[in-house]
Amino acid sequence: MLAEGRQVSPTSVHLVDSGVEHLASAPSAEAKRPRSRPTDRSFKVVALVAGTFLIGFIIFIALRPATRNGPTGGIAALKAPPPAVLHAGTVAPPFSLPRLGGGEPVSLTAFRGSPVIISFFASWCPHCRSELAAVASIARLDSAHVAVVGIDSNDGLGVAAEKLLTSAGATYPVGLDTSAQVASQYLLTALPVTYFLDASGKVVGTALGAQNVASLQRWVNRLTAHS
């Protein structure tokens, strides 16, 4: 029973009558809301910065011009450099070699004043064999315009080469470069190789690999245009 003469607010009476001792005021909505911890806010900032950077990077890649260095874009595949040769305009190294089959030495200076085709070959070179007949044909057809000289390089005494030349009908002079000394001066690393010189003895051009009559004739036309 409540004490007589004491004033009690209706709210206090209600709380007591409910049988629950809630003398403290009810927690507010703000008190019930969990507070954000500092570490949560830091994580959100870092995530926002990282997301912004990722989006910017994707846009950069999408807008960047495509690189077209190779057949399929991107970085071009590396290629082997071409074999070294004497550049056009270089004075051809002089030589004097024993003549295949005997006779006077084969000397480059003997042909000064006329365009010269120098055919480097060897009997052990399969591609050289297929080329000899074409060189022999040009030597016969264009003897009035160019001089043709053969150099049998790194091929012993040239016995096998002499048989091949006879079979091809070649009658042009051929020098024996048994130690490949002249071939080295002309920067050869493989056979066959053909050099084309103008009348002053300077290199006009070089052909790598086996040549045929048509390709050699084009070079003859070029040489005669220079003379």
C-alpha positions as CSV (number, residue, x, y, z in Angstrom):
1,M,0.0,0.0,0.0
2,L,1.3,3.4,-1.0
3,A,2.0,5.8,1.8
4,E,-0.7,8.3,2.4
5,G,0.0,11.9,1.5
6,R,2.9,11.0,-1.0
7,Q,2.4,12.1,-4.5
8,V,3.4,9.6,-7.1
9,S,3.2,10.3,-10.8
10,P,1.1,8.1,-12.9
11,T,4.0,6.8,-14.7
12,S,5.7,5.6,-11.6
13,V,2.6,3.8,-10.5
14,H,2.2,2.0,-13.8
15,L,5.8,0.8,-13.7
16,V,5.4,-0.6,-10.2
17,D,2.0,-2.2,-11.0
18,S,3.5,-4.1,-13.9
19,G,5.6,-6.0,-11.5
20,V,8.8,-4.9,-13.4
21,E,11.2,-2.7,-11.6
22,H,12.1,-0.3,-14.3
23,L,13.0,2.7,-12.3
24,A,15.6,3.9,-14.9
25,S,14.4,5.6,-18.0
26,A,14.1,3.4,-21.2
27,P,17.2,3.6,-23.5
28,S,16.8,5.9,-26.5
29,A,17.0,4.8,-30.1
30,E,20.4,6.4,-30.4
31,A,21.6,4.3,-27.5
32,K,20.4,1.1,-29.1
33,R,22.3,1.8,-32.4
34,P,25.8,0.2,-32.4
35,R,28.6,2.7,-32.7
36,S,31.1,2.5,-35.6
37,R,34.5,1.5,-34.5
38,P,37.5,3.5,-35.9
39,T,38.9,0.4,-37.6
40,D,35.7,0.0,-39.6
41,R,35.9,3.5,-40.9
42,S,39.5,3.0,-42.0
43,F,38.7,-0.2,-43.8
44,K,35.9,1.6,-45.7
45,V,38.3,4.4,-46.8
46,V,40.9,1.9,-48.0
47,A,38.3,-0.1,-49.9
48,L,37.0,3.1,-51.5
49,V,40.5,4.2,-52.6
50,A,41.3,0.8,-54.0
51,G,38.1,0.5,-55.9
52,T,38.6,4.0,-57.4
53,F,42.2,3.0,-58.5
54,L,40.9,-0.3,-60.1
55,I,38.2,1.5,-62.1
56,G,40.7,4.1,-63.3
57,F,43.2,1.4,-64.4
58,I,40.5,-0.5,-66.3
59,I,39.5,2.7,-68.1
60,F,43.2,3.4,-69.0
61,I,43.6,0.0,-70.5
62,A,40.4,0.3,-72.5
63,L,41.3,3.7,-73.9
64,R,45.0,3.0,-74.6
65,P,45.8,2.7,-78.3
66,A,46.5,-0.9,-79.3
67,T,50.1,-1.8,-80.0
68,R,50.5,-3.3,-83.5
69,N,54.2,-4.4,-83.6
70,G,53.5,-8.0,-84.5
71,P,51.1,-10.0,-86.6
72,T,48.6,-10.3,-83.7
73,G,49.5,-7.1,-81.9
74,G,51.6,-6.7,-78.7
75,I,55.3,-7.2,-78.8
76,A,56.7,-8.3,-82.1
77,A,58.5,-11.7,-82.2
78,L,62.2,-11.4,-82.4
79,K,63.7,-12.2,-85.7
80,A,67.2,-13.4,-86.5
81,P,69.3,-10.6,-88.1
82,P,70.2,-11.1,-91.8
83,P,73.7,-12.4,-92.6
84,A,76.4,-9.8,-92.8
85,V,77.4,-8.7,-96.3
86,L,79.6,-6.0,-97.8
87,H,77.4,-2.9,-98.2
88,A,76.7,-1.3,-101.6
89,G,79.4,1.2,-102.5
90,T,82.1,-0.7,-100.6
91,V,85.3,-1.5,-102.6
92,A,85.4,-5.2,-103.1
93,P,88.4,-6.8,-101.4
94,P,91.0,-7.8,-104.1
95,F,92.1,-11.4,-104.4
96,S,94.4,-13.6,-106.4
97,L,93.7,-17.4,-106.3
98,P,95.0,-20.5,-108.0
99,R,92.9,-21.3,-111.0
100,L,90.9,-24.5,-110.9
101,G,92.3,-26.8,-113.5
102,G,95.6,-25.0,-113.7
103,G,96.7,-21.9,-115.5
104,E,97.1,-18.2,-114.6
105,P,95.9,-17.2,-111.1
106,V,92.4,-15.7,-111.0
107,S,92.8,-12.1,-110.0
108,L,90.0,-9.6,-109.4
109,T,92.1,-6.7,-110.6
110,A,92.2,-8.3,-114.1
111,F,88.6,-7.5,-114.6
112,R,88.7,-3.8,-113.6
113,G,86.8,-1.7,-116.1
114,S,84.0,-4.3,-116.5
115,P,81.1,-5.2,-114.2
116,V,81.8,-8.5,-112.4
117,I,79.7,-11.3,-111.0
118,I,81.4,-13.3,-108.3
119,S,79.9,-16.6,-107.6
120,F,80.9,-18.3,-104.3
121,F,80.1,-22.0,-104.2
122,A,81.3,-25.4,-103.1
123,S,80.7,-29.0,-104.3
124,W,79.3,-30.0,-100.9
125,C,76.6,-27.4,-101.1
126,P,73.4,-28.8,-102.7
127,H,72.0,-25.4,-103.5
128,C,75.2,-24.4,-105.2
129,R,74.9,-27.3,-107.6
130,S,71.5,-26.2,-108.8
131,E,72.9,-22.7,-109.4
132,L,76.0,-23.5,-111.5
133,A,74.1,-24.1,-114.7
134,A,72.4,-20.7,-114.4
135,V,75.7,-18.9,-113.8
136,A,77.2,-20.7,-116.7
137,S,74.3,-19.6,-119.0
138,I,74.7,-16.0,-117.9
139,A,78.4,-16.2,-118.5
140,R,77.8,-17.3,-122.1
141,L,74.9,-15.0,-122.9
142,D,76.3,-11.8,-121.4
143,S,80.0,-12.2,-121.8
144,A,80.1,-8.9,-123.8
145,H,78.6,-7.0,-120.8
146,V,79.8,-8.6,-117.6
147,A,82.7,-10.9,-116.4
148,V,81.8,-13.9,-114.4
149,V,84.2,-15.3,-111.8
150,G,83.7,-18.4,-109.6
151,I,85.3,-19.0,-106.2
152,D,85.3,-22.6,-105.0
153,S,85.5,-22.0,-101.2
154,N,86.5,-24.4,-98.5
155,D,86.3,-27.4,-100.9
156,G,89.7,-29.1,-100.8
157,L,91.5,-29.3,-104.1
158,G,88.3,-28.8,-106.1
159,V,88.2,-32.1,-107.8
160,A,84.5,-32.6,-107.2
161,A,83.8,-29.0,-108.1
162,E,85.6,-29.3,-111.4
163,K,83.3,-32.2,-112.3
164,L,80.2,-30.2,-111.4
165,L,81.4,-27.2,-113.5
166,T,82.0,-29.5,-116.5
167,S,78.6,-31.0,-116.1
168,A,77.0,-27.5,-115.9
169,G,78.9,-26.4,-119.1
170,A,80.8,-23.7,-117.1
171,T,83.8,-22.2,-118.8
172,Y,84.3,-19.0,-116.7
173,P,87.5,-18.8,-114.6
174,V,87.2,-20.3,-111.1
175,G,89.6,-19.6,-108.2
176,L,90.4,-22.1,-105.4
177,D,89.8,-20.6,-102.0
178,T,90.8,-23.7,-100.1
179,S,91.1,-21.9,-96.7
180,A,88.0,-19.7,-97.2
181,Q,90.2,-16.7,-96.7
182,V,88.5,-14.7,-99.5
183,A,85.1,-15.9,-98.4
184,S,85.9,-14.4,-95.0
185,Q,86.9,-11.1,-96.5
186,Y,83.5,-11.0,-98.2
187,L,81.8,-11.8,-94.9
188,L,80.4,-15.2,-96.0
189,T,78.8,-17.4,-93.4
190,A,76.9,-19.7,-95.8
191,L,76.8,-20.7,-99.5
192,P,75.9,-19.9,-102.2
193,V,76.4,-16.2,-102.3
194,T,76.8,-14.0,-105.3
195,Y,78.3,-10.5,-105.4
196,F,77.7,-8.0,-108.1
197,L,80.4,-5.3,-108.7
198,D,80.4,-2.3,-111.0
199,A,83.2,-1.5,-113.4
200,S,85.1,0.4,-110.7
201,G,85.2,-2.6,-108.5
202,K,82.6,-1.4,-106.0
203,V,79.8,-3.6,-104.6
204,V,76.4,-2.9,-106.2
205,G,74.5,-5.7,-104.4
206,T,74.5,-9.2,-103.0
207,A,72.3,-12.2,-103.6
208,L,72.0,-14.9,-100.9
209,G,71.0,-18.4,-101.9
210,A,70.7,-20.1,-105.2
211,Q,70.0,-17.9,-108.2
212,N,68.3,-18.7,-111.5
213,V,68.8,-17.3,-115.0
214,A,66.0,-14.8,-114.6
215,S,67.3,-13.4,-111.3
216,L,70.8,-13.2,-112.6
217,Q,69.7,-11.5,-115.8
218,R,68.0,-8.8,-113.7
219,W,71.3,-8.2,-111.9
220,V,73.1,-8.0,-115.3
221,N,70.6,-5.3,-116.4
222,R,71.3,-3.4,-113.2
223,L,75.0,-3.7,-113.6
224,T,75.0,-2.5,-117.2
225,A,72.9,0.5,-116.2
226,H,75.6,1.5,-113.8
227,S,78.4,1.2,-116.4
